[in-house]
Amino acid sequence: MPDETRPDETRPDETRPDETGVVRADAVTKRYGRLAPALVDITFSVPRGSIVTLAGSNGSGKSTLLRCIAGLAKHAGTIAVCGHRIAGSATGGVAARRALGYLPQAVTLPL
């Protein structure tokens, strides 16, 4: 049966990007094993049409945050792209990843 969600409704794995931002993070935390956390309680919203710079010193968590947004690193908290949650949804993660691009500084391809 087709999804009959009305335009003013959202599914449980979605938010409205116009109201909450195109990229939204809420209480995102990332740990690597027992080491000190790389990210602690990161919360932000990027409004549609914004230009954003992510700046910080080496080891401050910039790449880790981008990997979480791209769905490449497990994390605690919620991240949504264009209203679709990155994790915790059967289809939302796929829809979110289709809405963004991620190119790391160094690409390693298996030979």
Backbone as ProteinMPNN parsed JSONL, in Angstrom:
{"seq_chain_A": "MPDETRPDETRPDETRPDETGVVRADAVTKRYGRLAPALVDITFSVPRGSIVTLAGSNGSGKSTLLRCIAGLAKHAGTIAVCGHRIAGSATGGVAARRALGYLPQAVTLPL", "coords_chain_A": {"N_chain_A": [[0.845, -1.18, 0.0], [0.639, 2.224, -0.858], [2.454, 4.974, 0.597], [0.563, 7.128, 2.465], [0.969, 9.602, 3.667], [0.082, 12.778, 4.652], [0.945, 16.049, 3.307], [1.442, 17.841, 5.431], [2.207, 16.267, 7.498], [4.675, 14.249, 9.197], [6.757, 11.371, 8.989], [7.761, 9.016, 11.581], [10.588, 8.847, 11.399], [11.375, 11.212, 10.292], [11.807, 14.79, 10.009], [10.712, 18.156, 9.583], [12.505, 19.815, 7.226], [12.428, 22.568, 6.629], [11.686, 23.758, 8.992], [13.502, 22.891, 10.899], [16.063, 22.924, 9.903], [18.39, 22.144, 7.272], [20.518, 20.441, 7.728], [20.705, 18.844, 10.754], [21.734, 18.374, 14.048], [21.523, 16.71, 17.129], [22.486, 16.473, 20.342], [24.797, 14.891, 19.755], [27.196, 12.43, 20.257], [30.353, 10.9, 20.149], [32.407, 8.161, 20.669], [35.551, 6.518, 20.729], [36.072, 3.495, 21.524], [37.441, 3.002, 24.738], [38.708, 5.365, 24.961], [39.06, 8.948, 25.452], [36.122, 10.855, 24.699], [35.455, 11.721, 21.284], [33.575, 13.484, 20.295], [31.255, 15.428, 22.086], [28.034, 15.812, 23.07], [27.086, 17.427, 20.812], [25.207, 19.878, 19.267], [23.368, 21.373, 16.724], [21.932, 23.362, 14.046], [21.572, 23.749, 10.609], [20.398, 26.162, 8.612], [18.396, 26.23, 5.591], [20.023, 27.204, 2.609], [22.259, 28.265, 3.816], [25.784, 28.937, 4.279], [28.384, 27.171, 5.622], [31.192, 26.92, 7.786], [33.427, 24.612, 9.082], [35.596, 24.682, 11.532], [38.648, 24.166, 13.334], [41.215, 23.033, 15.615], [43.809, 20.538, 14.998], [42.662, 17.254, 15.552], [40.321, 17.963, 16.829], [37.831, 16.982, 16.206], [36.521, 17.506, 13.804], [36.556, 15.997, 11.332], [35.508, 13.63, 12.331], [32.91, 14.435, 13.071], [31.904, 15.064, 10.514], [32.021, 12.518, 9.359], [30.11, 11.224, 10.914], [27.802, 12.671, 10.17], [27.685, 11.899, 7.5], [26.953, 9.314, 7.816], [28.849, 7.367, 8.214], [30.052, 6.725, 10.574], [29.307, 5.286, 13.688], [27.276, 6.687, 16.244], [26.073, 8.364, 19.195], [22.995, 10.054, 19.831], [21.131, 12.262, 17.629], [21.071, 12.739, 14.125], [19.978, 14.522, 11.337], [19.366, 14.852, 7.861], [18.055, 16.904, 5.485], [15.587, 16.411, 6.643], [15.574, 13.671, 7.052], [16.489, 11.062, 9.178], [19.787, 10.008, 9.985], [20.562, 7.58, 11.254], [18.887, 4.74, 12.744], [16.606, 4.272, 11.309], [14.896, 2.454, 8.806], [14.687, 3.369, 6.151], [15.285, 6.074, 6.222], [18.028, 6.669, 6.606], [19.182, 5.999, 4.142], [17.845, 7.8, 2.443], [18.762, 10.205, 3.546], [21.54, 10.028, 3.043], [21.493, 10.138, 0.284], [20.989, 12.773, -0.111], [23.272, 14.209, 0.362], [26.795, 14.833, -0.117], [30.024, 13.415, 0.363], [33.426, 13.804, 0.61], [36.347, 12.655, 1.593], [39.558, 13.935, 2.818], [41.741, 12.284, 2.234], [41.562, 9.57, 0.149], [41.254, 6.144, 0.349], [41.664, 3.366, -1.532], [41.003, -0.082, -1.957], [43.432, -2.32, -3.274]], "CA_chain_A": [[0.0, 0.0, 0.0], [1.485, 3.416, -0.916], [2.492, 5.837, 1.773], [-0.451, 8.169, 2.318], [1.251, 10.677, 4.596], [-0.293, 14.092, 4.131], [2.097, 16.952, 3.243], [1.714, 18.522, 6.693], [2.592, 15.276, 8.488], [5.971, 13.635, 8.998], [6.906, 10.017, 9.505], [8.563, 9.046, 12.806], [12.013, 9.004, 11.13], [11.58, 12.442, 9.551], [11.44, 16.094, 10.555], [10.513, 19.108, 8.493], [13.755, 20.561, 7.082], [12.21, 24.01, 6.625], [11.542, 24.234, 10.363], [14.586, 22.475, 11.778], [17.349, 23.027, 9.237], [18.705, 21.124, 6.278], [21.314, 19.495, 8.517], [20.411, 19.078, 12.163], [22.346, 17.433, 14.984], [21.012, 16.903, 18.483], [23.173, 15.705, 21.391], [25.657, 13.887, 19.118], [28.393, 12.046, 21.0], [31.092, 9.815, 19.509], [33.551, 7.638, 21.421], [36.348, 5.453, 20.13], [36.418, 2.577, 22.61], [37.536, 3.584, 26.087], [39.418, 6.644, 24.883], [38.245, 10.138, 25.686], [35.187, 11.033, 23.583], [35.86, 12.617, 20.203], [32.511, 14.487, 20.239], [30.412, 15.378, 23.283], [26.8, 16.603, 23.099], [27.097, 18.424, 19.742], [23.865, 20.223, 18.811], [23.328, 22.523, 15.826], [21.007, 23.296, 12.927], [22.026, 24.551, 9.477], [19.227, 26.565, 7.826], [18.455, 26.134, 4.132], [20.699, 28.316, 1.95], [23.409, 28.73, 4.595], [27.14, 28.483, 4.016], [28.929, 26.876, 6.942], [32.585, 26.512, 7.888], [33.733, 23.796, 10.259], [37.004, 24.987, 11.785], [39.158, 23.759, 14.635], [42.588, 22.535, 15.604], [43.971, 19.111, 14.716], [42.146, 16.366, 16.59], [39.187, 18.541, 17.551], [36.61, 16.248, 15.898], [35.882, 17.97, 12.564], [36.357, 14.85, 10.43], [34.611, 12.689, 13.005], [31.559, 14.963, 12.925], [31.493, 14.893, 9.117], [31.778, 11.087, 9.146], [28.814, 10.928, 11.542], [26.763, 13.254, 9.315], [27.629, 11.091, 6.282], [26.492, 7.972, 8.142], [29.989, 6.452, 8.159], [30.524, 6.435, 11.926], [28.239, 5.137, 14.669], [27.295, 7.762, 17.23], [24.879, 8.546, 20.017], [22.324, 11.298, 19.471], [20.354, 12.254, 16.388], [21.479, 13.596, 13.007], [19.025, 14.462, 10.226], [19.718, 15.602, 6.66], [16.831, 17.14, 4.702], [14.459, 15.824, 7.346], [15.71, 12.218, 7.191], [17.485, 10.681, 10.184], [20.917, 9.226, 9.487], [20.535, 6.228, 11.825], [17.685, 4.411, 13.487], [15.478, 4.171, 10.402], [15.164, 1.54, 7.702], [14.818, 4.09, 4.879], [15.728, 7.449, 6.428], [19.463, 6.778, 6.402], [19.435, 5.982, 2.701], [17.359, 9.077, 1.904], [19.659, 11.258, 4.01], [22.808, 9.921, 2.328], [21.271, 10.569, -1.095], [20.856, 14.229, -0.119], [24.54, 14.868, 0.651], [28.019, 14.268, -0.663], [31.13, 13.426, 1.324], [34.7, 13.469, 0.01], [37.399, 12.858, 2.612], [40.797, 14.52, 2.341], [42.527, 11.194, 1.643], [40.723, 8.444, -0.218], [42.01, 4.903, 0.279], [40.948, 2.331, -2.284], [41.704, -1.369, -1.885], [44.036, -2.749, -4.541]], "C_chain_A": [[0.886, 1.237, 0.0], [1.395, 4.226, 0.366], [1.521, 6.985, 1.563], [-0.279, 9.27, 3.355], [0.876, 12.001, 3.962], [0.908, 15.03, 4.178], [2.426, 17.629, 4.568], [2.098, 17.553, 7.809], [4.003, 14.784, 8.187], [5.932, 12.225, 9.55], [7.759, 10.086, 10.759], [10.051, 9.259, 12.565], [12.329, 10.294, 10.385], [11.238, 13.666, 10.393], [11.206, 17.0, 9.364], [11.778, 19.946, 8.342], [13.564, 22.068, 7.096], [12.136, 24.579, 8.032], [12.776, 23.958, 11.207], [15.961, 22.582, 11.155], [17.572, 21.886, 8.271], [19.574, 20.048, 6.898], [21.074, 19.849, 9.975], [21.062, 17.983, 12.992], [21.83, 17.754, 16.38], [21.702, 15.925, 19.431], [24.041, 14.586, 20.808], [26.924, 13.685, 19.942], [29.033, 10.87, 20.286], [32.289, 9.451, 20.365], [34.258, 6.601, 20.572], [36.818, 4.553, 21.269], [36.41, 3.268, 23.956], [38.285, 4.906, 26.116], [38.474, 7.789, 25.22], [37.322, 10.34, 24.492], [35.719, 12.026, 22.548], [34.866, 13.766, 20.061], [31.645, 14.328, 21.477], [29.252, 16.347, 23.123], [26.784, 17.746, 22.072], [25.663, 18.639, 19.252], [23.949, 21.462, 17.929], [22.274, 22.297, 14.752], [21.517, 24.236, 11.842], [20.805, 24.897, 8.634], [19.464, 26.434, 6.329], [19.113, 27.39, 3.564], [21.92, 28.841, 2.675], [24.718, 28.201, 4.036], [27.807, 28.341, 5.372], [30.39, 26.481, 6.827], [32.75, 25.729, 9.173], [35.229, 23.942, 10.501], [37.393, 24.529, 13.185], [40.562, 23.224, 14.493], [42.618, 21.048, 15.267], [43.427, 18.29, 15.878], [40.93, 16.887, 17.321], [37.848, 17.88, 17.211], [35.898, 16.665, 14.623], [35.567, 16.803, 11.626], [35.42, 13.827, 11.034], [33.168, 13.143, 12.873], [31.057, 14.772, 11.498], [31.219, 13.423, 8.793], [30.454, 10.667, 9.78], [27.669, 11.453, 10.67], [26.581, 12.418, 8.051], [27.149, 9.669, 6.541], [27.595, 6.929, 8.123], [30.54, 6.089, 9.526], [29.326, 6.327, 12.862], [28.401, 6.208, 15.735], [26.036, 7.682, 18.086], [24.284, 9.895, 19.648], [21.652, 11.159, 18.12], [20.952, 13.214, 15.367], [20.445, 13.407, 11.907], [19.528, 15.342, 9.091], [18.46, 15.693, 5.805], [15.632, 16.433, 5.322], [14.531, 14.33, 7.545], [16.817, 11.898, 8.196], [18.547, 9.789, 9.565], [20.846, 7.788, 9.991], [19.209, 6.002, 12.527], [16.446, 4.29, 12.631], [15.845, 3.257, 9.249], [15.411, 2.284, 6.401], [15.375, 5.491, 5.042], [17.205, 7.638, 6.169], [19.833, 6.821, 4.94], [19.017, 7.315, 2.083], [18.279, 10.222, 2.317], [20.971, 11.22, 3.247], [22.668, 10.327, 0.859], [21.244, 12.087, -1.208], [22.179, 14.942, 0.142], [25.681, 14.165, -0.061], [29.12, 14.38, 0.363], [32.385, 12.975, 0.591], [35.786, 13.714, 1.044], [38.673, 13.411, 1.984], [41.663, 13.472, 1.655], [41.608, 10.02, 1.388], [41.596, 7.211, -0.349], [41.171, 3.865, -0.419], [41.72, 1.027, -2.182], [42.249, -1.763, -3.264], [43.963, -4.239, -4.708]], "O_chain_A": [[1.82, 1.301, 0.799], [0.412, 4.171, 1.104], [1.64, 7.734, 0.593], [-1.261, 9.81, 3.863], [1.308, 12.306, 2.85], [1.803, 14.837, 5.0], [3.586, 17.963, 4.807], [2.292, 17.973, 8.95], [4.473, 14.89, 7.054], [5.167, 11.923, 10.466], [8.42, 11.097, 10.995], [10.732, 9.8, 13.437], [13.445, 10.455, 9.891], [10.48, 13.584, 11.36], [11.492, 16.611, 8.232], [12.102, 20.719, 9.243], [14.46, 22.788, 7.537], [12.479, 25.74, 8.254], [13.069, 24.711, 12.136], [16.953, 22.345, 11.843], [17.016, 20.799, 8.429], [19.386, 18.863, 6.62], [21.221, 21.002, 10.381], [20.95, 16.801, 12.669], [21.714, 18.919, 16.762], [21.524, 14.711, 19.331], [24.022, 13.462, 21.309], [27.626, 14.639, 20.277], [28.34, 9.945, 19.864], [33.085, 10.311, 20.742], [33.627, 5.891, 19.789], [37.841, 4.82, 21.9], [35.493, 4.023, 24.277], [38.472, 5.497, 27.179], [37.256, 7.621, 25.266], [37.709, 10.023, 23.367], [36.346, 13.03, 22.889], [35.256, 14.89, 19.744], [31.335, 13.205, 21.875], [29.454, 17.559, 23.049], [26.503, 18.893, 22.42], [24.987, 17.685, 18.868], [24.525, 22.477, 18.323], [21.785, 21.182, 14.571], [21.855, 25.386, 12.121], [20.23, 24.012, 8.001], [20.599, 26.517, 5.861], [18.8, 28.505, 3.982], [22.56, 29.777, 2.196], [24.755, 27.148, 3.4], [27.8, 29.273, 6.177], [30.783, 25.792, 5.886], [32.266, 26.139, 10.228], [36.038, 23.387, 9.758], [36.569, 24.51, 14.099], [41.042, 22.989, 13.384], [41.582, 20.383, 15.253], [43.696, 18.588, 17.041], [40.535, 16.315, 18.337], [36.837, 18.176, 17.848], [34.776, 16.223, 14.377], [34.429, 16.651, 11.181], [34.62, 13.22, 10.322], [32.288, 12.329, 12.594], [29.915, 14.364, 11.292], [30.295, 13.114, 8.041], [29.748, 9.827, 9.222], [26.679, 10.753, 10.458], [25.458, 12.244, 7.578], [26.957, 8.898, 5.601], [27.316, 5.734, 8.028], [31.413, 5.227, 9.627], [28.434, 7.175, 12.836], [29.518, 6.588, 16.087], [25.065, 7.013, 17.732], [25.003, 10.786, 19.197], [21.61, 10.074, 17.541], [21.295, 14.351, 15.691], [20.076, 12.279, 11.578], [20.05, 16.433, 9.319], [17.871, 14.673, 5.446], [14.769, 15.918, 4.612], [13.629, 13.757, 8.156], [17.936, 12.397, 8.082], [18.253, 8.93, 8.735], [21.055, 6.86, 9.209], [18.499, 6.95, 12.862], [15.337, 4.212, 13.161], [16.978, 3.282, 8.767], [16.265, 1.872, 5.616], [15.896, 6.052, 4.077], [17.611, 8.642, 5.584], [20.702, 7.594, 4.537], [19.758, 7.89, 1.286], [18.547, 11.117, 1.515], [21.474, 12.267, 2.84], [23.628, 10.809, 0.258], [21.455, 12.63, -2.292], [22.211, 16.172, 0.143], [25.538, 13.041, -0.543], [29.153, 15.328, 1.147], [32.41, 11.887, 0.015], [36.109, 14.864, 1.341], [38.847, 13.361, 0.766], [42.255, 13.743, 0.61], [40.95, 9.528, 2.305], [42.581, 7.229, -1.086], [40.086, 3.518, 0.047], [42.945, 1.016, -2.303], [41.593, -1.558, -4.285], [44.424, -4.77, -5.718]]}, "name": "protein", "num_of_chains": 1, "seq": "MPDETRPDETRPDETRPDETGVVRADAVTKRYGRLAPALVDITFSVPRGSIVTLAGSNGSGKSTLLRCIAGLAKHAGTIAVCGHRIAGSATGGVAARRALGYLPQAVTLPL"}
